[in-house]
């Protein structure tokens, strides 16, 4: 009788360990999926979450549409020197090859 009881306790203990393992595995899977969704959002993509094939939620990046830049908006704020494309002085050029 004690063998059956200890076997039953061992089975219950094993089952509870399996449940904990499955729970940890699901949590790790959820964290992995969340990390992947965040990567997609950072790249500017939208993420749609569906249940049984029906969309239930939509995640969109906070800065999905960056502000449009206007050509010439910095006109007059700085100037390019006339010698901009001239070769660098020898002492400065040598610093790149040290």
Secondary structure in CASP SS format (residue, H / E / C, confidence):
PFRMAT SS
TARGET T0000
AUTHOR 0000-0000-0000
METHOD secondary structure of the structure
MODEL  1
X C 1.00
X H 1.00
X H 1.00
X H 1.00
X H 1.00
X H 1.00
X H 1.00
X H 1.00
X H 1.00
X H 1.00
X H 1.00
X H 1.00
X H 1.00
X H 1.00
X H 1.00
X H 1.00
X H 1.00
X H 1.00
X H 1.00
X H 1.00
X H 1.00
X H 1.00
X H 1.00
X H 1.00
X H 1.00
X H 1.00
X H 1.00
X H 1.00
X H 1.00
X H 1.00
X H 1.00
X H 1.00
X H 1.00
X H 1.00
X H 1.00
X H 1.00
X H 1.00
X H 1.00
X H 1.00
X H 1.00
X H 1.00
X H 1.00
X C 1.00
X C 1.00
X C 1.00
X C 1.00
X E 1.00
X E 1.00
X E 1.00
X E 1.00
X E 1.00
X C 1.00
X C 1.00
X E 1.00
X E 1.00
X E 1.00
X E 1.00
X E 1.00
X E 1.00
X C 1.00
X C 1.00
X C 1.00
X C 1.00
X C 1.00
X C 1.00
X C 1.00
X C 1.00
X C 1.00
X C 1.00
X C 1.00
X C 1.00
X C 1.00
X C 1.00
X C 1.00
X C 1.00
X C 1.00
X C 1.00
X C 1.00
X C 1.00
X C 1.00
X C 1.00
X C 1.00
X C 1.00
X C 1.00
X C 1.00
X C 1.00
X C 1.00
X C 1.00
X C 1.00
X H 1.00
X H 1.00
X H 1.00
X H 1.00
X H 1.00
X H 1.00
X C 1.00
X C 1.00
X C 1.00
END
